[in-house]
Amino acid sequence: MRAVEVAGQFGLDRLRLADRPDPVPGPGEILIRVAAASLNYRDLLMVRGQYNPKQPLPLIPGSDGAARVVGLGHGVDRVREGQRVCPIFALSWLEGQPQRSTLRSTLGGPIDGTLAELMVVPAASVVVVPDHLTDEEAACLPCAGTTAWNALVTHGNVQQGDTVLLQGTGGVSLMALMLLRALGARAIVTSGSDEKLERAGQLGAWQTINYRTVPEWGRAAVELTGGEGVDVVLEVGGADTLAQSLRAVRIGGRVALIGNLSGARTEIDLIPVFMRQVRLQGVLVGSRAEFEAMNEIVSRDELRPQIDRTFDLAESRTAFEHMAAGGHLGKICIRL
């Protein structure tokens, strides 16, 4: 089988297309043929060696994918050959709270990921794809979609009529925008690009803020909500944006800590956090049960993830470079 791997040393220039032996499923496992994958910022950090510098190489990157079942190991009856499925991000996290072992079962590091034509995964670690989605659209769901659902519903308890602030127009934020429409909540989207903000408005954003022209965007969000602040913030920026997120959120509101695009370390004023009873919640994608709950809404409303561009497997390095450039709107996909 063909696979993309980073070998020898970390770096985008170390990505290569390689031939590997076809895997064989054991008891309780299935063989899947990957049709499409989508990239996450974590994948870029992993290839660069910034996510886990101690990650053994070579590594097949990729945390998201959609595939078709082509082989069953002994004792498997949960899925059947021919079904379209998505492997979950953390193969051992089926429901409930994550365990320490969860972090050792994640695709794209430490376990080989989805940029391979064939994969073997436990039969318990896949979710059936909604019928109306293309392979590329389905490949956007496991990480970005489940992360957004976990932040909004499991931890955020977003209700109809709530207001949520979404940072940027990357995969998680636009997946959240899609889900908020189905939940009957409204979104404020921030970006440094008026063009992207216009597109976010077309996709259903209630209000938009250009953080370059309005650097105090947290205060602007409060003004847009009549002085109350937003119910939930999806914090994907990290170090440089957390202070504004804390300013934007209402008393008793929630900030979901998801990404670190601007860095992982910062100093914050703790007084507003406890004086206003703000809840800071780290979000680690989600379990299989949360993925399946999200898929019920995706199927019910025939929701479709926003895709920026799709590349072929041999163009994987170009796809990663496109992500690194930061000009994308929505998910970057790779067709296998």
C-alpha positions as CSV (number, residue, x, y, z in Angstrom):
1,M,0.0,0.0,0.0
2,R,1.0,3.6,-0.4
3,A,1.4,5.9,2.6
4,V,2.7,9.3,3.4
5,E,5.3,9.3,6.2
6,V,7.7,11.7,7.9
7,A,11.0,9.8,8.2
8,G,14.4,10.3,9.6
9,Q,13.8,13.8,10.9
10,F,10.8,16.1,11.5
11,G,9.9,18.7,9.0
12,L,7.7,19.2,5.9
13,D,10.7,18.6,3.7
14,R,10.9,15.1,5.2
15,L,7.4,14.0,4.1
16,R,7.6,11.3,1.5
17,L,5.4,8.9,-0.3
18,A,6.4,5.3,0.7
19,D,5.3,1.7,0.0
20,R,4.4,-0.3,3.1
21,P,3.2,-3.9,3.4
22,D,-0.6,-4.3,3.4
23,P,-1.8,-4.7,7.0
24,V,-3.9,-7.7,8.1
25,P,-6.7,-7.5,10.7
26,G,-6.5,-9.7,13.8
27,P,-9.4,-10.8,16.1
28,G,-11.7,-7.9,16.8
29,E,-10.1,-5.7,14.2
30,I,-11.1,-4.5,10.7
31,L,-9.3,-3.6,7.6
32,I,-10.4,-0.3,6.0
33,R,-9.4,1.3,2.7
34,V,-9.1,5.1,3.3
35,A,-10.9,7.2,0.7
36,A,-10.1,10.7,2.1
37,A,-8.4,12.4,4.9
38,S,-8.5,15.9,6.3
39,L,-5.7,17.9,8.0
40,N,-5.7,19.4,11.5
41,Y,-3.3,21.9,12.9
42,R,-2.1,19.1,15.2
43,D,-1.0,17.2,12.2
44,L,1.1,20.1,11.1
45,L,2.7,20.4,14.5
46,M,3.3,16.7,14.6
47,V,5.2,16.7,11.3
48,R,7.2,19.7,12.4
49,G,8.2,18.0,15.6
50,Q,6.6,20.7,17.7
51,Y,3.7,18.5,19.1
52,N,5.8,15.7,20.4
53,P,9.5,16.0,19.8
54,K,10.0,12.4,21.2
55,Q,7.6,10.8,18.7
56,P,9.3,7.8,17.1
57,L,9.8,8.0,13.3
58,P,8.8,7.1,10.7
59,L,5.3,8.2,11.3
60,I,2.2,8.2,9.1
61,P,0.5,11.5,9.9
62,G,-3.2,12.3,9.8
63,S,-5.9,12.2,12.5
64,D,-9.0,12.4,10.4
65,G,-10.3,10.1,7.7
66,A,-13.2,8.4,6.0
67,A,-12.9,4.8,4.7
68,R,-14.7,1.7,3.5
69,V,-14.5,-1.6,5.4
70,V,-12.7,-4.2,3.2
71,G,-11.9,-6.9,5.7
72,L,-13.1,-8.4,9.0
73,G,-11.0,-10.1,11.7
74,H,-12.3,-13.0,13.6
75,G,-15.3,-12.3,15.8
76,V,-16.3,-9.0,14.3
77,D,-20.0,-8.3,13.9
78,R,-20.3,-4.6,14.7
79,V,-19.7,-3.6,11.1
80,R,-19.9,-5.3,7.7
81,E,-17.8,-5.2,4.6
82,G,-18.6,-2.4,2.3
83,Q,-19.8,0.1,5.0
84,R,-18.3,3.6,5.0
85,V,-16.8,4.4,8.4
86,C,-14.6,7.0,10.1
87,P,-12.0,5.8,12.6
88,I,-12.2,7.8,15.8
89,F,-9.3,10.0,16.8
90,A,-8.5,8.2,20.1
91,L,-9.1,4.5,19.3
92,S,-9.6,3.5,23.0
93,W,-12.0,6.3,23.9
94,L,-15.4,4.9,23.4
95,E,-17.4,6.9,26.0
96,G,-17.2,8.8,29.3
97,Q,-14.2,10.7,30.4
98,P,-10.7,10.1,28.8
99,Q,-8.2,8.0,30.6
100,R,-4.4,8.2,30.6
101,S,-4.4,5.4,28.0
102,T,-6.5,7.6,25.7
103,L,-3.5,9.7,24.9
104,R,-1.6,6.6,23.8
105,S,-4.3,5.6,21.3
106,T,-4.5,8.7,19.1
107,L,-4.1,8.5,15.3
108,G,-1.4,10.5,13.6
109,G,0.9,10.1,16.6
110,P,1.7,8.0,18.5
111,I,-0.2,5.6,16.3
112,D,0.2,5.7,12.5
113,G,-2.6,7.9,11.0
114,T,-4.9,8.2,8.0
115,L,-2.6,9.2,5.2
116,A,-2.3,5.5,4.2
117,E,-4.4,3.6,1.7
118,L,-5.1,0.8,4.2
119,M,-5.4,0.8,8.0
120,V,-6.2,-1.8,10.6
121,V,-8.2,-0.5,13.6
122,P,-10.4,-2.1,16.3
123,A,-13.9,-2.7,15.1
124,A,-15.2,-0.8,18.2
125,S,-13.2,2.3,17.1
126,V,-15.2,3.4,14.1
127,V,-18.4,5.3,13.4
128,V,-20.7,4.8,10.4
129,V,-20.6,7.7,8.0
130,P,-23.9,9.7,7.3
131,D,-25.2,8.6,3.9
132,H,-25.5,12.2,2.4
133,L,-21.9,13.1,2.9
134,T,-19.1,12.7,0.3
135,D,-15.9,10.9,1.5
136,E,-14.1,14.3,1.8
137,E,-16.9,15.8,3.9
138,A,-17.0,12.7,6.1
139,A,-13.3,13.0,6.7
140,C,-13.8,16.3,8.3
141,L,-15.9,14.9,11.2
142,P,-13.7,12.8,13.5
143,C,-11.5,15.6,15.0
144,A,-12.8,19.0,14.0
145,G,-16.5,18.0,14.2
146,T,-16.3,16.0,17.4
147,T,-14.1,18.8,19.0
148,A,-16.7,21.4,18.1
149,W,-19.5,19.2,19.4
150,N,-17.7,18.4,22.7
151,A,-17.0,22.1,23.2
152,L,-20.5,23.3,22.4
153,V,-22.7,20.5,23.8
154,T,-20.9,18.2,26.2
155,H,-19.0,21.0,28.0
156,G,-20.6,24.2,26.7
157,N,-24.2,23.2,27.3
158,V,-25.2,25.5,24.4
159,Q,-29.0,26.1,24.3
160,Q,-31.3,27.6,21.7
161,G,-30.8,31.4,21.6
162,D,-27.3,31.3,23.2
163,T,-24.4,33.3,21.6
164,V,-21.0,31.7,20.9
165,L,-17.8,33.4,19.8
166,L,-15.8,31.5,17.2
167,Q,-12.2,32.5,16.5
168,G,-11.2,32.4,12.9
169,T,-12.5,30.3,10.0
170,G,-10.5,27.1,10.4
171,G,-11.9,23.6,10.6
172,V,-13.2,23.6,14.2
173,S,-14.6,27.1,14.0
174,L,-16.6,26.4,10.8
175,M,-17.7,23.0,12.1
176,A,-19.0,24.8,15.2
177,L,-20.7,27.4,13.0
178,M,-22.5,24.6,11.1
179,L,-23.6,22.9,14.3
180,L,-24.8,26.2,16.0
181,R,-27.3,26.7,13.2
182,A,-28.7,23.3,13.9
183,L,-28.8,24.0,17.7
184,G,-30.6,27.3,17.2
185,A,-27.8,29.3,18.6
186,R,-26.0,32.3,17.1
187,A,-22.3,32.9,16.3
188,I,-20.0,35.8,16.4
189,V,-16.9,35.1,14.2
190,T,-13.6,36.8,14.4
191,S,-11.0,37.0,11.7
192,G,-8.3,39.2,10.4
193,S,-9.7,39.0,6.8
194,D,-12.7,40.9,5.7
195,E,-13.1,38.4,2.8
196,K,-13.3,35.5,5.2
197,L,-15.7,37.4,7.5
198,E,-18.0,38.0,4.5
199,R,-17.9,34.3,3.8
200,A,-18.6,33.5,7.4
201,G,-21.7,35.7,7.2
202,Q,-22.9,33.8,4.1
203,L,-22.4,30.6,6.1
204,G,-24.7,31.8,8.9
205,A,-22.6,34.0,11.3
206,W,-24.8,36.4,13.2
207,Q,-22.1,39.0,13.6
208,T,-18.4,39.3,12.6
209,I,-15.4,41.2,14.0
210,N,-12.1,41.9,12.3
211,Y,-9.6,41.6,15.1
212,R,-7.0,43.6,13.1
213,T,-9.2,46.7,12.9
214,V,-10.8,46.0,16.3
215,P,-8.0,44.7,18.5
216,E,-10.3,45.0,21.6
217,W,-12.6,42.4,20.0
218,G,-13.5,41.0,23.4
219,R,-15.1,44.3,24.4
220,A,-16.8,44.5,21.0
221,A,-18.4,41.1,21.5
222,V,-19.8,42.4,24.8
223,E,-21.3,45.4,23.1
224,L,-22.8,43.2,20.4
225,T,-24.6,41.2,23.1
226,G,-26.1,44.2,24.9
227,G,-23.4,44.4,27.5
228,E,-23.8,40.8,28.7
229,G,-21.0,39.0,26.9
230,V,-21.2,35.7,25.0
231,D,-22.2,32.4,26.6
232,V,-19.3,30.3,25.2
233,V,-16.0,31.1,23.5
234,L,-14.2,28.5,21.4
235,E,-10.6,29.4,22.1
236,V,-8.4,28.2,19.3
237,G,-5.8,31.0,19.3
238,G,-4.1,30.3,22.6
239,A,-1.6,32.6,24.2
240,D,-2.3,35.8,22.3
241,T,-6.1,35.5,22.4
242,L,-7.1,34.2,25.8
243,A,-7.2,37.6,27.5
244,Q,-9.7,38.9,24.9
245,S,-11.8,35.7,25.2
246,L,-12.0,36.2,29.0
247,R,-13.2,39.7,28.3
248,A,-15.8,38.6,25.8
249,V,-17.5,35.9,27.9
250,R,-20.4,36.6,30.2
251,I,-20.6,36.1,34.0
252,G,-20.9,32.4,34.5
253,G,-19.9,31.7,30.9
254,R,-17.5,29.2,29.5
255,V,-14.2,29.3,27.5
256,A,-13.4,26.1,25.7
257,L,-9.6,25.8,25.4
258,I,-9.0,24.0,22.1
259,G,-5.9,25.2,20.2
260,N,-2.7,27.1,20.5
261,L,-2.2,28.8,17.1
262,S,-0.4,31.7,18.7
263,G,1.4,29.8,21.4
264,A,0.8,27.6,24.5
265,R,2.1,29.8,27.3
266,T,0.7,33.1,28.5
267,E,0.1,35.2,31.6
268,I,-3.5,35.9,32.5
269,D,-5.3,38.0,35.1
270,L,-7.1,35.5,37.4
271,I,-9.3,38.0,39.1
272,P,-11.9,38.2,36.3
273,V,-12.0,34.4,36.1
274,F,-13.1,33.9,39.7
275,M,-14.9,37.2,40.2
276,R,-17.1,36.4,37.2
277,Q,-17.2,32.6,37.7
278,V,-15.9,31.9,34.3
279,R,-15.3,28.2,33.5
280,L,-12.1,27.3,31.6
281,Q,-12.5,23.9,30.0
282,G,-9.8,22.0,28.1
283,V,-11.2,20.1,25.1
284,L,-9.6,16.9,23.8
285,V,-11.6,16.1,20.7
286,G,-14.2,13.6,22.1
287,S,-15.3,10.0,22.5
288,R,-17.0,7.6,20.0
289,A,-20.3,8.3,21.8
290,E,-20.0,12.0,21.3
291,F,-19.1,11.5,17.6
292,E,-22.2,9.4,17.2
293,A,-24.4,12.0,19.0
294,M,-23.1,14.7,16.6
295,N,-23.7,12.4,13.6
296,E,-27.4,12.2,14.6
297,I,-27.7,16.0,14.1
298,V,-25.5,15.9,10.9
299,S,-27.8,13.3,9.4
300,R,-31.1,14.9,10.7
301,D,-30.3,18.3,9.1
302,E,-28.1,17.0,6.3
303,L,-25.2,19.2,7.4
304,R,-22.2,19.5,5.2
305,P,-18.7,20.6,6.4
306,Q,-17.0,23.5,4.6
307,I,-14.0,22.3,2.6
308,D,-11.4,24.7,1.4
309,R,-9.3,22.6,-1.0
310,T,-8.7,18.9,-1.8
311,F,-5.3,17.5,-2.8
312,D,-4.2,14.1,-4.1
313,L,-2.1,11.8,-1.8
314,A,1.0,12.6,-3.8
315,E,0.4,16.3,-3.1
316,S,0.3,15.9,0.7
317,R,3.3,18.1,1.3
318,T,1.6,20.9,-0.7
319,A,-1.5,20.4,1.4
320,F,0.5,20.8,4.6
321,E,2.2,23.9,3.2
322,H,-1.3,25.3,2.4
323,M,-2.3,24.8,6.0
324,A,0.9,26.4,7.3
325,A,0.3,29.5,5.1
326,G,-3.0,30.1,7.0
327,G,-5.1,31.3,4.1
328,H,-7.6,28.5,4.1
329,L,-11.3,28.7,5.0
330,G,-12.6,25.4,6.3
331,K,-11.0,22.0,6.0
332,I,-8.1,20.9,3.8
333,C,-8.7,17.4,2.5
334,I,-6.5,14.8,0.8
335,R,-8.1,12.3,-1.6
336,L,-6.6,8.8,-1.5
